Amino acid sequence: MSTSSSLPSAGFNTATKLLLLFGVMLVMLLGISVIQTIMAYCSADIGSRTWILIISAFQSVFVFMLPSYIVARIDSVHPLNVMTLSTKPQSLYIIAALFLMILAVPAINQTVYWNESIDFPDAMSALEDTLRKWENSAAEMTKNILAASSVWEMLVSVLVIGCLTGLGEELFFRAGLQRLLAQCMPVNGAIWLSAAIFSLMHFQFFGFVPRFMLGAVFGYLYFISGSIWVSALAHALNNSLVVVTAWLISRNIIPARFEMFGVDETGFPVLAAASMIAVIIMVAALYRYHTHNKSNKV
């Protein structure tokens, strides 16, 4: 019996693997849509918070995790290694990821505010109306998810929307898509292209820019650390902060204005600009540290 971890790759070039990655994702997405349709026909309240969380959990596992696993299995008999799920990250990268996401809050909030404030010219008003309807539909679903009344419900939301969704999307967009793209283009191009696709696939134009920027940060964390756990941790923290903040606001523990922390609606956003610069410097320093360590090992 062969001890090699590689599998025959005939007929499975990078383009084929990319098609397979998205093909499996679409099939799984279609399957979940069929299930939703059947449940709606059976009078199930699929718009309720519980059903949305259940569907979100299924999406994380089958729409995002499964395609990445299948493609990784083509590359190796040890797919968890390929997906870097078995790679223990350095403590430095874990601490850096946590600090980075907290540091980025003002920049993210300001970018969200700017992106949501975009106005289309009159000639494109029909397109803007359509995009706004999509945005409002997504916002309504998000509102249902965040409508947690108890600490337990809030923690369940953190587990599903924060941790599970964060890990699932990172396995697909970073351990799957970005990894494959890096096989046929420079790594920086793979990071930014996968970040753009990550944002586009959320189908929220008025949230595209901040999500695109976050995707790039997650991409660099994944590449620099060599472990999906680092970018998944950052992603989960970002999602969880949204859930916890919404819960605290709903209970009047913190003011609603807190969601606008760092946002300047009239003048120059000093705090957001400082946040953005700090994030760029930190990512660049981590990238340089990674490159230096890699060169020393050669």
C-alpha positions, 0 to 999 in steps of 0.5 A, spaced: 500 500 500 502 506 498 504 511 503 503 517 499 498 523 501 497 525 494 492 522 489 492 522 482 490 529 479 489 527 472 483 531 469 483 535 475 487 541 474 486 548 478 480 550 473 477 543 474 477 544 481 474 551 481 468 549 477 467 543 482 468 547 488 462 552 486 458 546 482 458 543 489 456 549 492 450 551 488 448 543 488 448 544 496 444 551 495 439 548 491 438 542 495 437 547 501 432 551 497 428 545 495 428 543 503 425 551 504 420 550 499 417 544 502 417 546 509 414 553 507 409 548 503 408 544 510 406 551 513 413 551 517 414 558 519 421 558 515 422 566 516 422 565 524 429 566 527 429 558 529 428 556 522 433 561 519 438 559 524 437 552 522 438 553 515 444 558 516 447 552 520 446 547 514 449 552 509 455 553 513 456 545 513 453 543 506 454 549 502 461 552 504 465 546 508 463 540 504 465 543 497 472 545 500 473 538 503 471 535 497 476 539 493 481 538 498 480 530 498 482 530 491 489 533 492 490 529 498 488 523 502 489 528 508 484 533 506 484 536 513 491 538 512 490 541 505 485 545 509 489 547 514 484 545 519 490 540 523 495 546 523 496 549 529 497 556 529 502 560 533 500 564 539 502 570 536 497 570 530 491 568 534 493 574 539 494 579 532 487 577 529 483 578 535 487 585 536 486 586 529 479 586 529 478 590 535 482 595 532 478 595 525 472 597 528 472 604 527 474 603 519 469 598 518 463 602 521 465 608 517 466 604 511 459 601 512 456 608 513 459 611 506 457 604 502 450 605 505 450 612 503 451 611 496 446 614 491 445 612 484 444 618 478 437 618 476 438 614 470 440 608 474 434 609 479 431 603 477 437 599 479 438 602 485 431 601 487 432 593 486 439 593 490 435 597 495 430 591 495 435 586 496 438 590 501 432 591 505 430 583 504 437 581 507 436 586 513 430 583 515 433 577 515 438 579 519 434 583 524 430 576 525 436 573 527 439 578 532 432 578 535 434 574 541 431 576 548 435 571 552 442 570 554 441 563 551 438 565 545 444 570 544 449 565 545 446 560 540 446 566 535 454 567 536 455 559 536 451 559 529 452 566 526 459 567 529 463 561 530 459 556 525 458 561 519 465 564 520 469 557 520 464 555 514 465 561 510 473 561 511 473 554 509 470 555 502 473 562 501 480 562 503 482 554 504 478 553 498 477 558 493 484 562 495 488 556 495 486 554 488 487 561 486 494 562 489 496 556 484 495 560 478 496 567 480 500 571 485 498 570 492 496 577 493 492 577 487 488 571 490 487 574 496 484 580 493 480 576 488 477 571 493 475 577 497 471 580 492 468 574 490 466 573 498 463 580 498 459 579 491 456 572 493 453 576 499 449 580 494 449 586 498 451 592 494 451 597 499 455 593 504 460 590 498 466 595 500 467 593 508 465 586 506 471 586 501 476 589 505 474 584 511 475 579 506 482 581 504 484 582 511 481 574 513 485 572 506 492 575 509 491 572 516 490 565 512 496 566 508 501 569 513 499 564 519 498 558 514 492 556 518 485 557 517 483 557 524 486 564 525 482 567 519 476 563 522 477 566 529 477 573 526 471 572 522 467 569 528 469 575 532 467 580 527 460 576 526 459 575 534 461 582 535 455 584 531 450 579 534 452 581 541 452 589 540 445 588 537 443 584 543 446 589 548 442 595 544 436 591 544 436 591 552 438 598 553 445 596 556 449 600 551 446 606 546 444 605 539 449 610 537 454 605 539 454 602 532 456 608 529 462 608 533 468 612 530 463 614 524 464 622 522 458 624 518 460 631 516 467 632 517 473 628 516 473 621 520 479 622 524 478 615 528 476 611 522 482 613 518 487 612 524 484 605 525 485 604 517 492 606 517 493 602 524 490 595 520 494 596 514 501 597 518 499 591 522 497 587 516 504 589 513 508 587 519 505 580 520 506 579 512 514 582 513 514 577 519 512 571 515 516 573 509 522 573 514 521 567 517 520 563 511 526 566 508 530 563 514 527 556 513 530 556 506 
